[in-house]
Amino acid sequence: MRTVIVGGGVMGVALAYRLVTEGVEVELFEAGRLGGGTSGVGIGWLNSRGKQPFAYHLLNVSGMAEHATLARELGAAPWYHQDGALQWTAPDRTDDLVARVERLRSWGYPAELLSVRRVGELEPFLRIPAGVTRVAHYPWESLADLPQLIGVLAHAAAGRGAAVRPFTPVGSLTVEGGRVTGVELPDGTRVSADVVAVCAGRWSHTLMATAGLDLAMAPTPGFNVYTGPAPVTLRAMVHAPDVNLRPEGAGRILVRSEEFDDAVALDDPLDPVPEVGKELLARAVRYLPGLSGAAIEGARVAVRSVPGDGLPAVGPVPGRAGLYLVVSHSGGTMGPLLGRLAALEIAHGETDPRLEPFRPGRLLS
């Protein structure tokens, strides 16, 4: 069997690695550099804290576990940081936080409430505001360096014989008699395949349209700023009411807030950093005083690959034999898992019941 994969983000390279280990001939095309889209800008927070309905929560929990499985399989996991996450609310919203923790516990999700003193032992550079008495701790949540993970998977796939072709865009899908038979490159070169797997993230809609399909997508933007090195150490992902903090290593911190996600458009200039970046840094300093005086090293806009109803779309495409779709938000959390499950279905026809609520047909016209 021969499979062409379109897209070199975490979904595409995870699928390539799993397919080639199943004995499938694989050729992967990426328009730019590997991980150059959403995967390269996403925060890589591995979690299922707010994922609903339960079937989606379960898929994300399975995705979290798959990172640990992959780490054991490869023998090293430089991308994987199992340091948990912390969250608190304004003092008058503590009851909401407690209710959230109790709901997650009822679903079997590890969650606990810590005292401020205990948080200080875990994260000595972190300052919890006066009036906050309880902080939620999610010990299973992790962080992934997604560009590094993509590199590891691409290297492993290529080492097993996959052809990985960055900077090679695909112009269209080729269709014969209602069946997708391969792809066509912009120069007219045709590449045949038994199966074409579309893992093109927010560009999936454009590629599917070349096969006469309208895929409902609802991509959302996100604005991140990155501090320069500072005399602080942070291990866990931190969710304060007005800002999120992610450790980037070497005293650098990624700072973002949903409040400002759409403050900067994808084509807006980011040099110099927009004024909203200074507000984000000021908020970060409230909780990490050691960032005071730190420079903003850079800023980036991510566009999340969100299907039209917010839920994944994974599986064979109805009415287009030979076409398989993998697109989802939370690609960092679920990429390795969806790569495994999709590979088993493509290579052997094995269907996993966890995918059944998320088939592509509901989003296609």
C-alpha positions as CSV (number, residue, x, y, z in Angstrom):
1,M,0.0,0.0,0.0
2,R,1.1,3.5,-0.8
3,T,-0.1,6.6,1.2
4,V,0.6,10.2,0.5
5,I,0.3,12.6,3.5
6,V,-0.3,16.3,3.0
7,G,0.9,18.3,5.9
8,G,4.0,18.3,8.0
9,G,2.7,19.4,11.4
10,V,2.4,17.1,14.4
11,M,-0.6,15.2,12.9
12,G,1.1,14.5,9.6
13,V,4.5,13.4,10.9
14,A,2.8,11.2,13.6
15,L,0.8,9.5,10.9
16,A,3.8,9.1,8.7
17,Y,5.8,7.4,11.6
18,R,2.9,5.1,12.5
19,L,2.2,4.1,8.9
20,V,5.7,3.3,8.0
21,T,6.0,1.1,11.1
22,E,3.0,-0.8,9.8
23,G,4.8,-1.5,6.5
24,V,3.1,1.1,4.4
25,E,5.0,3.1,1.8
26,V,4.7,6.7,2.8
27,E,5.5,10.1,1.1
28,L,4.8,13.2,3.0
29,F,4.5,16.7,1.5
30,E,4.8,19.9,3.4
31,A,4.4,23.3,1.7
32,G,7.0,25.0,4.0
33,R,9.2,23.8,6.8
34,L,8.1,21.0,9.0
35,G,6.0,22.3,11.8
36,G,5.8,25.7,10.2
37,G,2.1,26.1,10.7
38,T,0.0,26.0,13.8
39,S,2.2,23.2,15.4
40,G,5.2,25.5,15.5
41,V,3.3,28.3,17.3
42,G,1.0,26.4,19.6
43,I,1.7,26.2,23.3
44,G,1.9,22.5,23.4
45,W,-0.2,22.1,26.6
46,L,-1.2,18.5,26.9
47,N,-4.5,18.4,28.8
48,S,-8.2,17.5,28.9
49,R,-9.3,20.0,31.5
50,G,-12.1,21.7,29.7
51,K,-12.9,19.2,27.0
52,Q,-16.5,18.3,26.5
53,P,-18.5,16.2,25.7
54,F,-17.2,13.2,27.5
55,A,-16.2,11.3,24.3
56,Y,-13.9,14.3,23.4
57,H,-12.5,14.4,26.9
58,L,-11.7,10.7,26.7
59,L,-9.9,11.2,23.4
60,N,-7.8,13.9,24.9
61,V,-7.0,11.9,28.0
62,S,-5.9,9.0,25.6
63,G,-3.8,11.6,23.7
64,M,-2.0,12.6,26.9
65,A,-1.2,9.0,27.7
66,E,0.1,8.4,24.1
67,H,2.9,10.9,24.7
68,A,4.1,8.7,27.6
69,T,3.8,5.6,25.4
70,L,5.8,7.2,22.6
71,A,8.5,8.3,25.0
72,R,8.9,4.8,26.2
73,E,8.9,3.4,22.7
74,L,11.6,5.8,21.4
75,G,13.7,5.5,24.5
76,A,14.1,9.3,25.0
77,A,11.6,12.2,25.0
78,P,13.3,15.6,24.9
79,W,10.0,17.2,23.8
80,Y,8.1,15.9,26.8
81,H,7.9,17.7,30.2
82,Q,5.7,16.1,32.8
83,D,5.4,19.0,35.3
84,G,1.7,19.5,35.7
85,A,-0.3,22.7,35.6
86,L,-1.6,25.2,38.2
87,Q,-4.8,27.3,38.0
88,W,-6.5,29.8,40.3
89,T,-9.4,32.2,40.1
90,A,-10.3,35.5,41.6
91,P,-11.2,35.0,45.3
92,D,-14.9,35.4,44.7
93,R,-14.8,32.6,42.1
94,T,-13.2,30.0,44.3
95,D,-16.5,27.9,44.4
96,D,-16.3,27.7,40.6
97,L,-12.7,26.3,40.8
98,V,-13.7,23.8,43.4
99,A,-16.7,22.6,41.3
100,R,-14.4,22.2,38.3
101,V,-12.0,20.1,40.2
102,E,-14.8,17.9,41.6
103,R,-16.2,17.4,38.1
104,L,-12.9,16.4,36.7
105,R,-12.3,14.0,39.6
106,S,-15.7,12.4,38.9
107,W,-14.4,11.7,35.4
108,G,-11.2,10.1,36.8
109,Y,-9.0,13.0,35.9
110,P,-6.3,13.7,38.4
111,A,-7.0,17.1,40.1
112,E,-6.4,18.5,43.5
113,L,-6.6,21.7,45.5
114,L,-3.4,23.0,47.1
115,S,-2.7,25.6,49.7
116,V,-0.7,28.7,48.7
117,R,2.1,27.5,50.9
118,R,2.3,24.2,49.0
119,V,2.3,26.0,45.6
120,G,5.2,28.1,46.9
121,E,7.2,24.9,47.5
122,L,6.5,23.6,44.0
123,E,7.1,27.0,42.2
124,P,9.2,29.3,44.5
125,F,9.3,32.1,41.9
126,L,5.6,32.2,41.5
127,R,3.6,34.8,43.5
128,I,0.0,34.0,44.2
129,P,-2.2,37.1,44.7
130,A,-3.5,38.1,48.2
131,G,-6.9,36.7,48.9
132,V,-6.4,33.5,46.9
133,T,-6.5,30.5,49.3
134,R,-6.9,27.5,47.0
135,V,-5.0,26.6,43.8
136,A,-5.9,23.7,41.5
137,H,-3.1,21.4,40.6
138,Y,-3.4,19.0,37.6
139,P,-0.4,16.6,38.0
140,W,-1.0,14.6,34.8
141,E,-1.0,17.7,32.5
142,S,2.3,18.2,30.6
143,L,4.0,20.4,28.1
144,A,5.4,19.4,24.7
145,D,7.9,21.2,22.6
146,L,6.0,20.6,19.4
147,P,8.7,21.6,16.9
148,Q,11.1,19.2,18.7
149,L,8.5,16.4,18.7
150,I,7.9,16.9,15.0
151,G,11.6,16.7,14.3
152,V,11.8,13.5,16.4
153,L,8.9,11.8,14.5
154,A,10.0,13.0,11.1
155,H,13.5,11.6,11.7
156,A,12.1,8.3,13.0
157,A,9.8,8.0,10.0
158,A,12.5,8.8,7.5
159,G,14.8,6.3,9.2
160,R,12.2,3.6,8.5
161,G,11.9,4.6,4.8
162,A,9.3,7.3,4.6
163,A,10.0,10.1,2.1
164,V,9.6,13.4,3.9
165,R,9.5,16.4,1.5
166,P,9.4,19.9,3.1
167,F,9.1,23.0,1.0
168,T,7.0,20.9,-1.5
169,P,3.4,22.2,-1.7
170,V,0.5,20.2,-3.1
171,G,-1.7,22.0,-5.5
172,S,-4.7,19.7,-5.6
173,L,-6.1,16.3,-5.1
174,T,-6.5,14.1,-8.2
175,V,-9.9,12.5,-8.6
176,E,-10.9,9.8,-11.1
177,G,-14.4,8.4,-11.1
178,G,-15.1,9.7,-7.6
179,R,-12.0,8.2,-6.2
180,V,-9.0,10.2,-5.0
181,T,-6.0,8.7,-6.7
182,G,-3.2,11.0,-5.6
183,V,-2.1,14.6,-5.6
184,E,-0.9,17.1,-8.2
185,L,2.0,19.5,-7.5
186,P,1.9,23.1,-8.7
187,D,4.3,22.2,-11.6
188,G,1.9,19.6,-12.9
189,T,3.7,16.6,-11.5
190,R,1.2,13.9,-10.4
191,V,1.9,11.6,-7.5
192,S,-0.3,8.5,-7.3
193,A,-1.4,6.8,-4.0
194,D,-3.8,4.2,-2.8
195,V,-4.8,6.6,0.0
196,V,-4.2,10.4,0.4
197,A,-4.3,11.6,4.0
198,V,-5.1,15.3,4.5
199,C,-3.4,16.5,7.6
200,A,-3.1,20.1,6.5
201,G,-4.6,21.8,9.6
202,R,-6.4,25.1,8.8
203,W,-5.5,24.7,5.1
204,S,-7.5,21.4,4.9
205,H,-10.6,23.3,3.7
206,T,-8.7,24.6,0.6
207,L,-7.3,21.2,-0.3
208,M,-10.5,19.3,0.2
209,A,-12.2,21.9,-2.1
210,T,-10.1,20.6,-5.0
211,A,-12.0,17.3,-4.7
212,G,-15.3,19.1,-4.8
213,L,-15.8,19.0,-1.0
214,D,-16.7,21.8,1.4
215,L,-15.2,21.2,4.8
216,A,-16.6,23.4,7.6
217,M,-13.8,25.0,9.5
218,A,-13.8,27.7,12.2
219,P,-10.1,28.6,12.8
220,T,-9.3,30.9,15.7
221,P,-6.3,33.2,16.3
222,G,-4.0,33.3,19.2
223,F,-1.4,35.9,20.1
224,N,1.8,34.9,22.1
225,V,4.7,36.9,23.4
226,Y,8.0,35.5,24.5
227,T,10.2,37.1,27.1
228,G,14.0,37.2,27.0
229,P,16.0,35.3,29.7
230,A,15.2,36.3,33.2
231,P,16.3,35.1,36.7
232,V,13.2,32.9,37.2
233,T,12.4,29.2,37.1
234,L,9.0,27.9,36.2
235,R,8.2,24.3,35.6
236,A,4.4,24.0,35.4
237,M,1.9,25.6,33.0
238,V,0.2,28.4,34.9
239,H,-3.3,29.7,34.4
240,A,-4.1,32.9,36.2
241,P,-7.4,34.6,35.7
242,D,-6.0,37.2,33.3
243,V,-2.9,35.5,31.7
244,N,-1.3,32.1,30.9
245,L,2.3,31.4,31.5
246,R,4.3,28.6,29.9
247,P,8.0,27.9,30.6
248,E,10.2,28.1,27.5
249,G,13.5,27.2,29.1
250,A,16.6,29.3,30.0
251,G,14.4,31.8,32.0
252,R,12.2,32.5,29.1
253,I,8.4,32.6,29.4
254,L,5.6,32.4,26.8
255,V,2.8,34.7,27.8
256,R,-0.7,34.8,26.4
257,S,-4.3,35.6,27.3
258,E,-7.6,34.7,25.6
259,E,-8.6,38.3,26.1
260,F,-6.1,39.3,23.5
261,D,-6.2,36.4,21.1
262,D,-7.7,38.4,18.3
263,A,-6.0,41.6,19.1
264,V,-3.4,41.0,16.3
265,A,-4.3,39.7,12.8
266,L,-2.1,37.1,11.1
267,D,-0.8,39.6,8.6
268,D,-0.2,42.4,11.1
269,P,3.5,43.4,11.6
270,L,5.0,42.0,14.8
271,D,8.2,44.0,14.8
272,P,8.1,46.1,16.8
273,V,5.9,44.1,19.1
274,P,2.3,45.6,19.3
275,E,1.4,47.5,22.4
276,V,-0.8,44.7,23.7
277,G,2.4,42.7,24.2
278,K,3.5,45.1,26.8
279,E,0.2,44.6,28.7
280,L,0.7,40.9,28.6
281,L,4.2,41.2,30.0
282,A,3.0,43.5,32.8
283,R,0.4,40.9,33.8
284,A,3.1,38.2,33.8
285,V,5.3,40.3,36.1
286,R,2.5,40.4,38.7
287,Y,2.9,36.6,39.1
288,L,6.6,36.2,38.3
289,P,8.3,39.3,39.7
290,G,11.6,38.0,38.5
291,L,10.5,39.0,35.0
292,S,10.6,42.7,35.9
293,G,12.9,44.4,33.5
294,A,12.9,41.5,31.0
295,A,12.6,42.3,27.4
296,I,10.0,40.9,25.0
297,E,12.1,38.8,22.7
298,G,9.4,38.1,20.1
299,A,5.8,37.7,19.3
300,R,3.8,35.3,17.1
301,V,0.3,34.8,15.9
302,A,-1.1,31.2,15.8
303,V,-4.2,30.2,13.9
304,R,-5.7,27.2,15.6
305,S,-7.1,24.4,13.3
306,V,-10.6,24.2,14.6
307,P,-13.2,22.2,12.7
308,G,-16.6,23.8,12.3
309,D,-18.2,22.3,15.4
310,G,-15.1,22.5,17.5
311,L,-14.6,18.7,17.5
312,P,-12.1,16.5,15.6
313,A,-12.8,15.1,12.1
314,V,-10.9,11.8,11.6
315,G,-11.6,9.0,9.1
316,P,-12.4,8.1,5.5
317,V,-14.2,10.8,3.6
318,P,-17.7,9.7,2.5
319,G,-18.1,9.7,-1.3
320,R,-14.4,10.0,-2.0
321,A,-12.8,6.6,-1.7
322,G,-9.0,6.8,-1.1
323,L,-9.3,10.1,0.9
324,Y,-8.7,10.2,4.6
325,L,-8.9,13.3,6.8
326,V,-7.2,14.1,10.1
327,V,-8.0,17.6,11.4
328,S,-8.5,18.8,15.0
329,H,-7.9,21.4,17.6
330,S,-5.6,20.3,20.4
331,G,-3.2,18.7,17.9
332,G,-0.4,18.8,20.4
333,T,-2.4,16.7,22.9
334,M,-3.9,14.3,20.4
335,G,-1.4,14.2,17.4
336,P,0.5,11.1,18.4
337,L,-2.7,9.2,19.3
338,L,-4.6,10.2,16.1
339,G,-1.5,9.2,14.1
340,R,-1.6,5.8,15.6
341,L,-5.4,5.2,15.3
342,A,-5.5,6.6,11.7
343,A,-2.5,4.4,10.7
344,L,-4.2,1.2,12.0
345,E,-7.4,2.1,10.1
346,I,-5.6,3.0,6.8
347,A,-3.2,0.1,6.9
348,H,-5.4,-2.7,8.3
349,G,-9.0,-1.4,8.4
350,E,-9.0,-1.5,12.2
351,T,-11.5,1.0,13.6
352,D,-11.2,2.3,17.1
353,P,-14.5,3.1,18.8
354,R,-13.1,6.3,20.3
355,L,-13.1,7.8,16.8
356,E,-16.7,7.0,15.9
357,P,-18.3,10.2,17.2
358,F,-15.8,12.2,15.2
359,R,-16.1,11.0,11.6
360,P,-15.7,13.7,8.9
361,G,-19.1,13.2,7.2
362,R,-20.9,15.6,9.6
363,L,-18.7,18.5,8.4
364,L,-18.7,17.9,4.7
365,S,-21.0,19.1,1.9
